Amino acid sequence: TFYYTKRTDLSYTVNYYEEGTESKLAESKVVNGQKYLATVTEEAIDIEGYNKVEPTSKTITINVENNVINFYYTKRTDLKYTVNYIEKGSNTYLAESKVVENQTYLSSVTEDAITIKGYVAEEPTSKTIEIKVSGNEITFYYTKRADLSYTVNYYEEGTENKLADSKVVNGQTYMSEVTEKAVDINGYVKEEPTEQTITINVDGNVINFYYTKRTDLTYTVKY
């Protein structure tokens, strides 16, 4: 009579694959010291950015070889990213942030800076990110336009008659304030207000001053 005991030097391996691929999402788990014909159960682990595919719990009976448990995963498709439009050097949001839902883990997304009145987008104006589980943000920075202008006109009141050449001032910054005073024009009296302040906009930056003819003049007749 010969007597035998079950082997206890066996092992099993647990693999974690992306479904439909041979890509391992985590290091395989190898468990040694297993007994022949013993039953073992494993649970699928959590892997960032992935959903477990059923079944997420598997049981095998230990054999002499080929003791393998495979779990499969799919990428999450419930992620999101946010696009911000901020004035450079401040925390001022110049437009409502854009939130894009239903994004797939590790996919690439590209966004372009939008046009915002009175502002210029800083380079780069196109940005690409890879979708992660969190922290998916694209931020574009803007500076105020500094290529604007304003015009000062000098009119005879009640007419379209210009009493002096219009003054055009270039190199103005969006939302800055400028103040002008009515110039002296020979033979005319300045109408109030004789000083005006405007805030520079993208267009329509005009200051008009009005004048009336002097009525306090005299003339002399000599014989």
Steps between C-alpha positions, in 0.01 A plus 500: 500500500627843401357812659469842339421852612372782283762738372518834681758663280263612228406855404243703314516826308248782476516730196328835442444572129336772299216326325571411138873556535808338648574815698559433869358775717672388819777267600388136506444352842677167566397300805730216602467218754173372360368152562396268219120499445448782747242761404602867483294810432625837380333838460578749224698791639419865444704660222490876452320606187348159430175313562501133596334260257278232654568259653706694752542194725643170376572162658734226374617161622875477528652263247859408435532774239307768309350646812403837356225748579446786254299811577403744227443874502367775276597868505266735685287716271338716768781749542504871418730793434469873554623791287565832676546846349689723744653846487875459542632606838161484668226258599248671276302262280426674170245243383306215652713187536424225251433154649505198267352177636517132398872486432698176474797433727837564329340648189648822360295816464595830335345840567553839338484835676173681431476862385427740784416862424778735600752228576780312327563132578852413613691232311448213470143555387446126445559245777475121527469290814463131576190420704571380854267409783515854638671834449410524132529873442605715208557867577543773244640837608413836350639853508312820426535636148739793477445588135181705539444870437270789579397811308430853624277723286442876522158601361306820470193435708190406304698426184733241355758770439842400633688798642836318523654180382391196700757363743568125472694329779626147432658233721220495754431211738160339533302621804750776583366849572602807302419863564500783245443873525342723236761700313482877450365597159525860386163672485313228687389427854522150646173344607483296820626245569845618397663187642389142431615154610423174319587135552672349197291238324570298188330762287289813526761689702400858416504822699311795355544857616259774389552870445292810435609818326607783727240775532708741708695649212504862378593695197614860454422754226755776438443819301 
